[in-house]
Amino acid sequence: MQVALATSSAFRDLDPDDAPLVAALERRELDPRPLVWDDPLSDWTAAPVCLIRSTWDYFDHPEEFRAWADTTGSVTDLWNRAETVRWNSDKRYLLDLEGRGVPTVPTLWLEPGSQIDIAHELAVRDWDAAIIKPAIDGGARRLLRVGPGAAGAGAAQAHVNTLLAGDGAVMVQPFLESVERDGELSIVFVDGRVTHAVRKRPSSGDFRVQPEWGGSVERVEPTRAEHEAAEAVLAAAERDFLYARVDMVRGGAGELLLIELEVIEPRLFLRSAPEAADALAAAIAGRLA
């Protein structure tokens, strides 16, 4: 029985991190088939279930991707669900979670077309250093760090103006020194249960934890408090997730803060935890049964 694994044209054979999942599905006599999400020749009706995996260009075409999720979800069992894709594809979902009691990184939200003096806004908030990024993006591609040792006021204003001229919202957040020092903690869930956790750290002299910027990954054991905080995020979301990744950082007082809930196409770090690939394959087989 086929299992469609949605990917992008740059990863036609999937990201190497998904190799353990492919092997785990094959051990269950399932037939994993990578299909490019925006390729008109991809047949989504041939597989009774579809997992969104390395669709790492969706943020360049967000409306098209949301429409694809709606259409695909109408002809096969799409995970995660199309309505979840719509909710999670714009980081304003963090406002929903914050409203439900989840501690998040403080954020100044700017709507497209608005005009602000970014230096004034940072001064009002006493943010000596900050991060400016669009609400729809990936891989920290259009993220700018401003403040001492980084971009100055002029570059910050130009970046904000450019982003606000687009279609999406803009996020401004204080720069957290813990990210540069400790990175981010990612806790992975399969079918609502924690399978493993990793610590993503930036390379020396950087603050971005993504591998394309030189970031590294190390499997870690979350503390009970970290485990419970991640579970509280999923509970607040009130959605049915086949898989999820909760990314957390430490605030200035050491408090745990949600930086992202990744439930569309997160890297699940399956090579660091092959047993998680088995758990995911088992969950898929259970849905097919």
Secondary structure by P-SEA (a helix, b strand, c coil): cbbbbbbccccccccccaaaaaaaaaaacbbbbbbcccccccccccccbbbbcccccccccaaaaaaaaaaaaacccccccaaaaaaaccccaaaaaaaaccccccccccccccccaaaaaaaaaccccbbbbbccccccccccccccccccaaaaaaaaaaaaaccbbbbbbccccccccccbbbbbbccccccbbbbbbbcccccccccccbbbbbbbbbcaaaaaaaaaaaaaacccccbbbbbbbbcccbbbbbcccccccccccccccaaaaaaaaaaaaaaac
